[in-house]
């Protein structure tokens, strides 16, 4: 999985965060991924991925707060 892409959404208004993240995910090739940086635990985002893209993504916590949450999100290989 590529580890050179980082999406830091801490300065993005909340209403734009999930659409931006899903656009970033949609642009990934199978086996690629990116690191998401957020100011809180993105658990609701995980549940949205589960509901809409079950089996198509990977989710790995790299840092769990308290100031920054980092998650590696990847597209599974086909």
HTML snippet that shows the backbone in 3Dmol.js (N, CA, C, O; Angstrom):
<script src="https://3Dmol.org/build/3Dmol-min.js"></script>
<div id="view" style="width:600px;height:400px;position:relative"></div>
<script>
const pdb = `
ATOM      1  N   UNK A   1       0.843  -1.179   0.000  1.00  0.00           N
ATOM      2  CA  UNK A   1       0.000   0.000   0.000  1.00  0.00           C
ATOM      3  C   UNK A   1       0.886   1.239   0.000  1.00  0.00           C
ATOM      4  O   UNK A   1       1.868   1.309   0.739  1.00  0.00           O
ATOM      5  N   UNK A   2       0.548   2.182  -0.803  1.00  0.00           N
ATOM      6  CA  UNK A   2       1.309   3.423  -0.877  1.00  0.00           C
ATOM      7  C   UNK A   2       1.205   4.170   0.445  1.00  0.00           C
ATOM      8  O   UNK A   2       0.128   4.248   1.036  1.00  0.00           O
ATOM      9  N   UNK A   3       2.312   4.714   0.902  1.00  0.00           N
ATOM     10  CA  UNK A   3       2.267   5.455   2.162  1.00  0.00           C
ATOM     11  C   UNK A   3       2.684   6.903   1.975  1.00  0.00           C
ATOM     12  O   UNK A   3       3.065   7.567   2.940  1.00  0.00           O
ATOM     13  N   UNK A   4       2.619   7.400   0.748  1.00  0.00           N
ATOM     14  CA  UNK A   4       3.081   8.757   0.494  1.00  0.00           C
ATOM     15  C   UNK A   4       1.942   9.760   0.450  1.00  0.00           C
ATOM     16  O   UNK A   4       2.193  10.957   0.303  1.00  0.00           O
ATOM     17  N   UNK A   5       0.706   9.317   0.571  1.00  0.00           N
ATOM     18  CA  UNK A   5      -0.432  10.225   0.491  1.00  0.00           C
ATOM     19  C   UNK A   5      -1.006  10.458   1.885  1.00  0.00           C
ATOM     20  O   UNK A   5      -1.342   9.512   2.597  1.00  0.00           O
ATOM     21  N   UNK A   6      -1.114  11.729   2.262  1.00  0.00           N
ATOM     22  CA  UNK A   6      -1.702  12.094   3.545  1.00  0.00           C
ATOM     23  C   UNK A   6      -2.806  13.106   3.296  1.00  0.00           C
ATOM     24  O   UNK A   6      -2.641  14.054   2.528  1.00  0.00           O
ATOM     25  N   UNK A   7      -3.942  12.887   3.961  1.00  0.00           N
ATOM     26  CA  UNK A   7      -5.060  13.812   3.884  1.00  0.00           C
ATOM     27  C   UNK A   7      -5.326  14.319   5.294  1.00  0.00           C
ATOM     28  O   UNK A   7      -5.885  13.602   6.124  1.00  0.00           O
ATOM     29  N   UNK A   8      -4.922  15.562   5.563  1.00  0.00           N
ATOM     30  CA  UNK A   8      -5.120  16.181   6.875  1.00  0.00           C
ATOM     31  C   UNK A   8      -6.379  17.024   6.797  1.00  0.00           C
ATOM     32  O   UNK A   8      -6.402  18.060   6.132  1.00  0.00           O
ATOM     33  N   UNK A   9      -7.427  16.577   7.481  1.00  0.00           N
ATOM     34  CA  UNK A   9      -8.713  17.273   7.373  1.00  0.00           C
ATOM     35  C   UNK A   9      -9.010  18.160   8.577  1.00  0.00           C
ATOM     36  O   UNK A   9     -10.125  18.663   8.714  1.00  0.00           O
ATOM     37  N   UNK A  10      -8.036  18.354   9.438  1.00  0.00           N
ATOM     38  CA  UNK A  10      -8.286  19.118  10.665  1.00  0.00           C
ATOM     39  C   UNK A  10      -8.710  20.555  10.408  1.00  0.00           C
ATOM     40  O   UNK A  10      -9.390  21.148  11.245  1.00  0.00           O
ATOM     41  N   UNK A  11      -8.328  21.129   9.280  1.00  0.00           N
ATOM     42  CA  UNK A  11      -8.708  22.518   9.002  1.00  0.00           C
ATOM     43  C   UNK A  11      -9.893  22.618   8.033  1.00  0.00           C
ATOM     44  O   UNK A  11     -10.325  23.717   7.684  1.00  0.00           O
ATOM     45  N   UNK A  12     -10.409  21.470   7.607  1.00  0.00           N
ATOM     46  CA  UNK A  12     -11.541  21.442   6.673  1.00  0.00           C
ATOM     47  C   UNK A  12     -12.847  21.526   7.469  1.00  0.00           C
ATOM     48  O   UNK A  12     -12.997  20.820   8.466  1.00  0.00           O
ATOM     49  N   UNK A  13     -13.797  22.375   7.050  1.00  0.00           N
ATOM     50  CA  UNK A  13     -15.084  22.424   7.755  1.00  0.00           C
ATOM     51  C   UNK A  13     -15.741  21.037   7.782  1.00  0.00           C
ATOM     52  O   UNK A  13     -15.723  20.329   6.775  1.00  0.00           O
ATOM     53  N   UNK A  14     -16.319  20.645   8.921  1.00  0.00           N
ATOM     54  CA  UNK A  14     -16.869  19.294   9.067  1.00  0.00           C
ATOM     55  C   UNK A  14     -17.807  18.842   7.952  1.00  0.00           C
ATOM     56  O   UNK A  14     -17.773  17.674   7.565  1.00  0.00           O
ATOM     57  N   UNK A  15     -18.638  19.732   7.429  1.00  0.00           N
ATOM     58  CA  UNK A  15     -19.595  19.316   6.399  1.00  0.00           C
ATOM     59  C   UNK A  15     -18.916  18.857   5.104  1.00  0.00           C
ATOM     60  O   UNK A  15     -19.544  18.177   4.293  1.00  0.00           O
ATOM     61  N   UNK A  16     -17.658  19.214   4.899  1.00  0.00           N
ATOM     62  CA  UNK A  16     -16.945  18.841   3.673  1.00  0.00           C
ATOM     63  C   UNK A  16     -16.029  17.639   3.854  1.00  0.00           C
ATOM     64  O   UNK A  16     -15.507  17.104   2.876  1.00  0.00           O
ATOM     65  N   UNK A  17     -15.830  17.208   5.102  1.00  0.00           N
ATOM     66  CA  UNK A  17     -14.827  16.182   5.379  1.00  0.00           C
ATOM     67  C   UNK A  17     -15.145  14.834   4.738  1.00  0.00           C
ATOM     68  O   UNK A  17     -14.322  14.303   3.992  1.00  0.00           O
ATOM     69  N   UNK A  18     -16.316  14.274   5.013  1.00  0.00           N
ATOM     70  CA  UNK A  18     -16.619  12.943   4.492  1.00  0.00           C
ATOM     71  C   UNK A  18     -16.641  12.910   2.965  1.00  0.00           C
ATOM     72  O   UNK A  18     -16.075  11.985   2.382  1.00  0.00           O
ATOM     73  N   UNK A  19     -17.270  13.880   2.287  1.00  0.00           N
ATOM     74  CA  UNK A  19     -17.211  13.861   0.815  1.00  0.00           C
ATOM     75  C   UNK A  19     -15.776  13.909   0.287  1.00  0.00           C
ATOM     76  O   UNK A  19     -15.458  13.233  -0.691  1.00  0.00           O
ATOM     77  N   UNK A  20     -14.916  14.691   0.914  1.00  0.00           N
ATOM     78  CA  UNK A  20     -13.522  14.789   0.501  1.00  0.00           C
ATOM     79  C   UNK A  20     -12.815  13.451   0.680  1.00  0.00           C
ATOM     80  O   UNK A  20     -12.074  13.013  -0.200  1.00  0.00           O
ATOM     81  N   UNK A  21     -13.043  12.808   1.809  1.00  0.00           N
ATOM     82  CA  UNK A  21     -12.420  11.517   2.092  1.00  0.00           C
ATOM     83  C   UNK A  21     -12.896  10.457   1.105  1.00  0.00           C
ATOM     84  O   UNK A  21     -12.086   9.677   0.604  1.00  0.00           O
ATOM     85  N   UNK A  22     -14.185  10.416   0.819  1.00  0.00           N
ATOM     86  CA  UNK A  22     -14.709   9.422  -0.114  1.00  0.00           C
ATOM     87  C   UNK A  22     -14.228   9.690  -1.547  1.00  0.00           C
ATOM     88  O   UNK A  22     -14.015   8.747  -2.309  1.00  0.00           O
ATOM     89  N   UNK A  23     -14.055  10.955  -1.917  1.00  0.00           N
ATOM     90  CA  UNK A  23     -13.474  11.271  -3.228  1.00  0.00           C
ATOM     91  C   UNK A  23     -12.034  10.774  -3.301  1.00  0.00           C
ATOM     92  O   UNK A  23     -11.616  10.211  -4.313  1.00  0.00           O
ATOM     93  N   UNK A  24     -11.283  10.982  -2.234  1.00  0.00           N
ATOM     94  CA  UNK A  24      -9.894  10.516  -2.181  1.00  0.00           C
ATOM     95  C   UNK A  24      -9.852   8.995  -2.301  1.00  0.00           C
ATOM     96  O   UNK A  24      -9.030   8.450  -3.037  1.00  0.00           O
ATOM     97  N   UNK A  25     -10.728   8.319  -1.588  1.00  0.00           N
ATOM     98  CA  UNK A  25     -10.779   6.859  -1.649  1.00  0.00           C
ATOM     99  C   UNK A  25     -11.156   6.377  -3.048  1.00  0.00           C
ATOM    100  O   UNK A  25     -10.578   5.412  -3.549  1.00  0.00           O
ATOM    101  N   UNK A  26     -12.117   7.038  -3.676  1.00  0.00           N
ATOM    102  CA  UNK A  26     -12.577   6.633  -5.007  1.00  0.00           C
ATOM    103  C   UNK A  26     -11.464   6.725  -6.040  1.00  0.00           C
ATOM    104  O   UNK A  26     -11.485   6.001  -7.035  1.00  0.00           O
ATOM    105  N   UNK A  27     -10.498   7.600  -5.821  1.00  0.00           N
ATOM    106  CA  UNK A  27      -9.403   7.785  -6.775  1.00  0.00           C
ATOM    107  C   UNK A  27      -8.294   6.737  -6.602  1.00  0.00           C
ATOM    108  O   UNK A  27      -7.379   6.665  -7.422  1.00  0.00           O
ATOM    109  N   UNK A  28      -8.374   5.934  -5.551  1.00  0.00           N
ATOM    110  CA  UNK A  28      -7.336   4.930  -5.300  1.00  0.00           C
ATOM    111  C   UNK A  28      -7.454   3.741  -6.246  1.00  0.00           C
ATOM    112  O   UNK A  28      -8.551   3.325  -6.619  1.00  0.00           O
ATOM    113  N   UNK A  29      -6.306   3.210  -6.621  1.00  0.00           N
ATOM    114  CA  UNK A  29      -6.257   1.938  -7.332  1.00  0.00           C
ATOM    115  C   UNK A  29      -6.234   0.825  -6.282  1.00  0.00           C
ATOM    116  O   UNK A  29      -5.834   1.071  -5.144  1.00  0.00           O
ATOM    117  N   UNK A  30      -6.653  -0.393  -6.640  1.00  0.00           N
ATOM    118  CA  UNK A  30      -6.572  -1.498  -5.691  1.00  0.00           C
ATOM    119  C   UNK A  30      -5.155  -1.637  -5.130  1.00  0.00           C
ATOM    120  O   UNK A  30      -4.173  -1.606  -5.872  1.00  0.00           O
ATOM    121  N   UNK A  31      -5.068  -1.789  -3.820  1.00  0.00           N
ATOM    122  CA  UNK A  31      -3.775  -1.911  -3.154  1.00  0.00           C
ATOM    123  C   UNK A  31      -3.193  -0.593  -2.693  1.00  0.00           C
ATOM    124  O   UNK A  31      -2.229  -0.590  -1.927  1.00  0.00           O
ATOM    125  N   UNK A  32      -3.745   0.532  -3.131  1.00  0.00           N
ATOM    126  CA  UNK A  32      -3.263   1.844  -2.707  1.00  0.00           C
ATOM    127  C   UNK A  32      -4.009   2.298  -1.461  1.00  0.00           C
ATOM    128  O   UNK A  32      -5.044   1.739  -1.097  1.00  0.00           O
ATOM    129  N   UNK A  33      -3.466   3.316  -0.819  1.00  0.00           N
ATOM    130  CA  UNK A  33      -4.110   3.865   0.357  1.00  0.00           C
ATOM    131  C   UNK A  33      -3.604   5.253   0.671  1.00  0.00           C
ATOM    132  O   UNK A  33      -2.758   5.800  -0.035  1.00  0.00           O
ATOM    133  N   UNK A  34      -4.134   5.813   1.741  1.00  0.00           N
ATOM    134  CA  UNK A  34      -3.691   7.124   2.201  1.00  0.00           C
ATOM    135  C   UNK A  34      -3.824   7.182   3.711  1.00  0.00           C
ATOM    136  O   UNK A  34      -4.521   6.375   4.325  1.00  0.00           O
ATOM    137  N   UNK A  35      -3.141   8.154   4.293  1.00  0.00           N
ATOM    138  CA  UNK A  35      -3.219   8.366   5.729  1.00  0.00           C
ATOM    139  C   UNK A  35      -4.138   9.542   6.000  1.00  0.00           C
ATOM    140  O   UNK A  35      -3.928  10.642   5.490  1.00  0.00           O
ATOM    141  N   UNK A  36      -5.151   9.299   6.802  1.00  0.00           N
ATOM    142  CA  UNK A  36      -6.089  10.338   7.206  1.00  0.00           C
ATOM    143  C   UNK A  36      -5.646  10.894   8.552  1.00  0.00           C
ATOM    144  O   UNK A  36      -5.358  10.134   9.476  1.00  0.00           O
ATOM    145  N   UNK A  37      -5.591  12.227   8.664  1.00  0.00           N
ATOM    146  CA  UNK A  37      -5.262  12.886   9.924  1.00  0.00           C
ATOM    147  C   UNK A  37      -6.483  13.698  10.339  1.00  0.00           C
ATOM    148  O   UNK A  37      -6.984  14.527   9.579  1.00  0.00           O
ATOM    149  N   UNK A  38      -6.958  13.443  11.569  1.00  0.00           N
ATOM    150  CA  UNK A  38      -8.171  14.093  12.052  1.00  0.00           C
ATOM    151  C   UNK A  38      -7.961  14.571  13.476  1.00  0.00           C
ATOM    152  O   UNK A  38      -6.996  14.181  14.134  1.00  0.00           O
ATOM    153  N   UNK A  39      -8.870  15.421  13.956  1.00  0.00           N
ATOM    154  CA  UNK A  39      -8.758  15.955  15.316  1.00  0.00           C
ATOM    155  C   UNK A  39      -9.598  15.179  16.322  1.00  0.00           C
ATOM    156  O   UNK A  39      -9.648  15.539  17.498  1.00  0.00           O
ATOM    157  N   UNK A  40     -10.256  14.120  15.869  1.00  0.00           N
ATOM    158  CA  UNK A  40     -11.036  13.256  16.760  1.00  0.00           C
ATOM    159  C   UNK A  40     -11.075  11.851  16.168  1.00  0.00           C
ATOM    160  O   UNK A  40     -10.688  11.646  15.017  1.00  0.00           O
ATOM    161  N   UNK A  41     -11.530  10.905  16.938  1.00  0.00           N
ATOM    162  CA  UNK A  41     -11.635   9.529  16.465  1.00  0.00           C
ATOM    163  C   UNK A  41     -12.642   9.473  15.315  1.00  0.00           C
ATOM    164  O   UNK A  41     -13.806   9.825  15.509  1.00  0.00           O
ATOM    165  N   UNK A  42     -12.221   9.038  14.123  1.00  0.00           N
ATOM    166  CA  UNK A  42     -13.127   9.025  12.973  1.00  0.00           C
ATOM    167  C   UNK A  42     -14.016   7.771  12.920  1.00  0.00           C
ATOM    168  O   UNK A  42     -14.271   7.239  11.840  1.00  0.00           O
ATOM    169  N   UNK A  43     -14.476   7.310  14.064  1.00  0.00           N
ATOM    170  CA  UNK A  43     -15.303   6.110  14.126  1.00  0.00           C
ATOM    171  C   UNK A  43     -16.572   6.230  13.279  1.00  0.00           C
ATOM    172  O   UNK A  43     -16.922   5.261  12.605  1.00  0.00           O
ATOM    173  N   UNK A  44     -17.283   7.368  13.276  1.00  0.00           N
ATOM    174  CA  UNK A  44     -18.461   7.466  12.404  1.00  0.00           C
ATOM    175  C   UNK A  44     -18.102   7.273  10.926  1.00  0.00           C
ATOM    176  O   UNK A  44     -18.880   6.703  10.162  1.00  0.00           O
ATOM    177  N   UNK A  45     -16.928   7.749  10.535  1.00  0.00           N
ATOM    178  CA  UNK A  45     -16.469   7.543   9.157  1.00  0.00           C
ATOM    179  C   UNK A  45     -16.271   6.059   8.883  1.00  0.00           C
ATOM    180  O   UNK A  45     -16.631   5.567   7.813  1.00  0.00           O
ATOM    181  N   UNK A  46     -15.700   5.347   9.849  1.00  0.00           N
ATOM    182  CA  UNK A  46     -15.514   3.900   9.704  1.00  0.00           C
ATOM    183  C   UNK A  46     -16.862   3.213   9.465  1.00  0.00           C
ATOM    184  O   UNK A  46     -16.986   2.360   8.587  1.00  0.00           O
ATOM    185  N   UNK A  47     -17.863   3.591  10.251  1.00  0.00           N
ATOM    186  CA  UNK A  47     -19.190   2.981  10.087  1.00  0.00           C
ATOM    187  C   UNK A  47     -19.788   3.304   8.724  1.00  0.00           C
ATOM    188  O   UNK A  47     -20.480   2.469   8.140  1.00  0.00           O
ATOM    189  N   UNK A  48     -19.533   4.495   8.213  1.00  0.00           N
ATOM    190  CA  UNK A  48     -20.017   4.858   6.884  1.00  0.00           C
ATOM    191  C   UNK A  48     -19.308   4.017   5.822  1.00  0.00           C
ATOM    192  O   UNK A  48     -19.945   3.541   4.882  1.00  0.00           O
ATOM    193  N   UNK A  49     -18.001   3.833   5.965  1.00  0.00           N
ATOM    194  CA  UNK A  49     -17.277   2.960   5.037  1.00  0.00           C
ATOM    195  C   UNK A  49     -17.854   1.551   5.092  1.00  0.00           C
ATOM    196  O   UNK A  49     -18.063   0.929   4.050  1.00  0.00           O
ATOM    197  N   UNK A  50     -18.117   1.035   6.302  1.00  0.00           N
ATOM    198  CA  UNK A  50     -18.672  -0.307   6.462  1.00  0.00           C
ATOM    199  C   UNK A  50     -20.017  -0.428   5.751  1.00  0.00           C
ATOM    200  O   UNK A  50     -20.292  -1.435   5.099  1.00  0.00           O
ATOM    201  N   UNK A  51     -20.844   0.593   5.880  1.00  0.00           N
ATOM    202  CA  UNK A  51     -22.181   0.558   5.290  1.00  0.00           C
ATOM    203  C   UNK A  51     -22.145   0.640   3.766  1.00  0.00           C
ATOM    204  O   UNK A  51     -22.934  -0.013   3.085  1.00  0.00           O
ATOM    205  N   UNK A  52     -21.230   1.442   3.239  1.00  0.00           N
ATOM    206  CA  UNK A  52     -21.226   1.708   1.806  1.00  0.00           C
ATOM    207  C   UNK A  52     -20.200   0.905   1.021  1.00  0.00           C
ATOM    208  O   UNK A  52     -20.387   0.671  -0.173  1.00  0.00           O
ATOM    209  N   UNK A  53     -19.113   0.476   1.670  1.00  0.00           N
ATOM    210  CA  UNK A  53     -18.001  -0.146   0.945  1.00  0.00           C
ATOM    211  C   UNK A  53     -17.477  -1.397   1.650  1.00  0.00           C
ATOM    212  O   UNK A  53     -16.277  -1.670   1.608  1.00  0.00           O
ATOM    213  N   UNK A  54     -18.343  -2.145   2.283  1.00  0.00           N
ATOM    214  CA  UNK A  54     -17.924  -3.331   3.034  1.00  0.00           C
ATOM    215  C   UNK A  54     -17.083  -4.249   2.148  1.00  0.00           C
ATOM    216  O   UNK A  54     -17.461  -4.565   1.020  1.00  0.00           O
ATOM    217  N   UNK A  55     -15.944  -4.668   2.678  1.00  0.00           N
ATOM    218  CA  UNK A  55     -15.062  -5.574   1.961  1.00  0.00           C
ATOM    219  C   UNK A  55     -14.160  -4.922   0.928  1.00  0.00           C
ATOM    220  O   UNK A  55     -13.339  -5.599   0.309  1.00  0.00           O
ATOM    221  N   UNK A  56     -14.300  -3.617   0.733  1.00  0.00           N
ATOM    222  CA  UNK A  56     -13.525  -2.918  -0.299  1.00  0.00           C
ATOM    223  C   UNK A  56     -12.429  -2.038   0.280  1.00  0.00           C
ATOM    224  O   UNK A  56     -11.688  -1.405  -0.471  1.00  0.00           O
ATOM    225  N   UNK A  57     -12.313  -1.988   1.616  1.00  0.00           N
ATOM    226  CA  UNK A  57     -11.352  -1.074   2.229  1.00  0.00           C
ATOM    227  C   UNK A  57     -10.656  -1.736   3.410  1.00  0.00           C
ATOM    228  O   UNK A  57     -11.134  -2.715   3.982  1.00  0.00           O
ATOM    229  N   UNK A  58      -9.500  -1.157   3.753  1.00  0.00           N
ATOM    230  CA  UNK A  58      -8.805  -1.532   4.978  1.00  0.00           C
ATOM    231  C   UNK A  58      -8.742  -0.302   5.872  1.00  0.00           C
ATOM    232  O   UNK A  58      -8.792   0.830   5.391  1.00  0.00           O
ATOM    233  N   UNK A  59      -8.633  -0.529   7.161  1.00  0.00           N
ATOM    234  CA  UNK A  59      -8.668   0.555   8.158  1.00  0.00           C
ATOM    235  C   UNK A  59      -7.688   0.189   9.253  1.00  0.00           C
ATOM    236  O   UNK A  59      -7.855  -0.831   9.922  1.00  0.00           O
ATOM    237  N   UNK A  60      -6.664   1.013   9.444  1.00  0.00           N
ATOM    238  CA  UNK A  60      -5.649   0.723  10.458  1.00  0.00           C
ATOM    239  C   UNK A  60      -5.312   1.993  11.224  1.00  0.00           C
ATOM    240  O   UNK A  60      -4.845   2.974  10.646  1.00  0.00           O
ATOM    241  N   UNK A  61      -5.553   1.966  12.532  1.00  0.00           N
ATOM    242  CA  UNK A  61      -5.181   3.111  13.358  1.00  0.00           C
ATOM    243  C   UNK A  61      -3.670   3.171  13.488  1.00  0.00           C
ATOM    244  O   UNK A  61      -3.031   2.172  13.818  1.00  0.00           O
ATOM    245  N   UNK A  62      -3.094   4.345  13.228  1.00  0.00           N
ATOM    246  CA  UNK A  62      -1.665   4.583  13.390  1.00  0.00           C
ATOM    247  C   UNK A  62      -1.376   5.406  14.636  1.00  0.00           C
ATOM    248  O   UNK A  62      -0.325   5.255  15.259  1.00  0.00           O
ATOM    249  N   UNK A  63      -2.308   6.274  14.994  1.00  0.00           N
ATOM    250  CA  UNK A  63      -2.208   7.111  16.195  1.00  0.00           C
ATOM    251  C   UNK A  63      -3.619   7.355  16.700  1.00  0.00           C
ATOM    252  O   UNK A  63      -4.517   7.669  15.919  1.00  0.00           O
ATOM    253  N   UNK A  64      -3.817   7.211  18.008  1.00  0.00           N
ATOM    254  CA  UNK A  64      -5.164   7.352  18.572  1.00  0.00           C
ATOM    255  C   UNK A  64      -5.218   8.457  19.616  1.00  0.00           C
ATOM    256  O   UNK A  64      -5.442   8.211  20.801  1.00  0.00           O
ATOM    257  N   UNK A  65      -5.004   9.689  19.138  1.00  0.00           N
ATOM    258  CA  UNK A  65      -5.160  10.867  19.964  1.00  0.00           C
ATOM    259  C   UNK A  65      -4.052  11.051  20.979  1.00  0.00           C
ATOM    260  O   UNK A  65      -3.049  10.339  20.940  1.00  0.00           O
ATOM    261  N   UNK A  66      -4.221  11.993  21.881  1.00  0.00           N
ATOM    262  CA  UNK A  66      -5.440  12.783  22.072  1.00  0.00           C
ATOM    263  C   UNK A  66      -5.559  13.997  21.145  1.00  0.00           C
ATOM    264  O   UNK A  66      -6.656  14.530  20.975  1.00  0.00           O
ATOM    265  N   UNK A  67      -4.451  14.443  20.544  1.00  0.00           N
ATOM    266  CA  UNK A  67      -4.528  15.648  19.701  1.00  0.00           C
ATOM    267  C   UNK A  67      -4.733  15.334  18.235  1.00  0.00           C
ATOM    268  O   UNK A  67      -5.374  16.102  17.517  1.00  0.00           O
ATOM    269  N   UNK A  68      -4.201  14.226  17.789  1.00  0.00           N
ATOM    270  CA  UNK A  68      -4.347  13.841  16.387  1.00  0.00           C
ATOM    271  C   UNK A  68      -4.682  12.351  16.317  1.00  0.00           C
ATOM    272  O   UNK A  68      -4.177  11.538  17.092  1.00  0.00           O
ATOM    273  N   UNK A  69      -5.531  12.033  15.384  1.00  0.00           N
ATOM    274  CA  UNK A  69      -5.875  10.649  15.079  1.00  0.00           C
ATOM    275  C   UNK A  69      -5.405  10.389  13.663  1.00  0.00           C
ATOM    276  O   UNK A  69      -5.733  11.144  12.747  1.00  0.00           O
ATOM    277  N   UNK A  70      -4.643   9.335  13.478  1.00  0.00           N
ATOM    278  CA  UNK A  70      -4.126   8.983  12.158  1.00  0.00           C
ATOM    279  C   UNK A  70      -4.605   7.580  11.817  1.00  0.00           C
ATOM    280  O   UNK A  70      -4.438   6.637  12.590  1.00  0.00           O
ATOM    281  N   UNK A  71      -5.204   7.471  10.642  1.00  0.00           N
ATOM    282  CA  UNK A  71      -5.735   6.183  10.188  1.00  0.00           C
ATOM    283  C   UNK A  71      -5.255   5.937   8.761  1.00  0.00           C
ATOM    284  O   UNK A  71      -5.351   6.815   7.904  1.00  0.00           O
ATOM    285  N   UNK A  72      -4.743   4.746   8.518  1.00  0.00           N
ATOM    286  CA  UNK A  72      -4.391   4.338   7.159  1.00  0.00           C
ATOM    287  C   UNK A  72      -5.629   3.693   6.547  1.00  0.00           C
ATOM    288  O   UNK A  72      -6.116   2.677   7.042  1.00  0.00           O
ATOM    289  N   UNK A  73      -6.131   4.282   5.476  1.00  0.00           N
ATOM    290  CA  UNK A  73      -7.301   3.768   4.755  1.00  0.00           C
ATOM    291  C   UNK A  73      -6.809   3.279   3.399  1.00  0.00           C
ATOM    292  O   UNK A  73      -6.139   4.013   2.672  1.00  0.00           O
ATOM    293  N   UNK A  74      -7.140   2.052   3.067  1.00  0.00           N
ATOM    294  CA  UNK A  74      -6.691   1.495   1.803  1.00  0.00           C
ATOM    295  C   UNK A  74      -7.820   0.851   1.026  1.00  0.00           C
ATOM    296  O   UNK A  74      -8.852   0.479   1.584  1.00  0.00           O
ATOM    297  N   UNK A  75      -7.604   0.726  -0.276  1.00  0.00           N
ATOM    298  CA  UNK A  75      -8.551   0.005  -1.133  1.00  0.00           C
ATOM    299  C   UNK A  75      -8.016  -1.413  -1.264  1.00  0.00           C
ATOM    300  O   UNK A  75      -6.850  -1.614  -1.603  1.00  0.00           O
ATOM    301  N   UNK A  76      -8.863  -2.387  -0.998  1.00  0.00           N
ATOM    302  CA  UNK A  76      -8.414  -3.773  -1.088  1.00  0.00           C
ATOM    303  C   UNK A  76      -8.128  -4.144  -2.529  1.00  0.00           C
ATOM    304  O   UNK A  76      -8.725  -3.600  -3.458  1.00  0.00           O
ATOM    305  N   UNK A  77      -7.206  -5.079  -2.702  1.00  0.00           N
ATOM    306  CA  UNK A  77      -6.879  -5.560  -4.038  1.00  0.00           C
ATOM    307  C   UNK A  77      -8.068  -6.363  -4.571  1.00  0.00           C
ATOM    308  O   UNK A  77      -8.740  -7.082  -3.831  1.00  0.00           O
ATOM    309  N   UNK A  78      -8.299  -6.221  -5.847  1.00  0.00           N
ATOM    310  CA  UNK A  78      -9.478  -6.869  -6.461  1.00  0.00           C
ATOM    311  C   UNK A  78      -9.308  -8.375  -6.504  1.00  0.00           C
ATOM    312  O   UNK A  78     -10.193  -9.082  -6.984  1.00  0.00           O
TER     313      UNK A  78
END
`;
const viewer = $3Dmol.createViewer("view");
viewer.addModel(pdb, "pdb");
viewer.setStyle({}, {cartoon: {color: "spectrum"}});
viewer.zoomTo();
viewer.render();
</script>
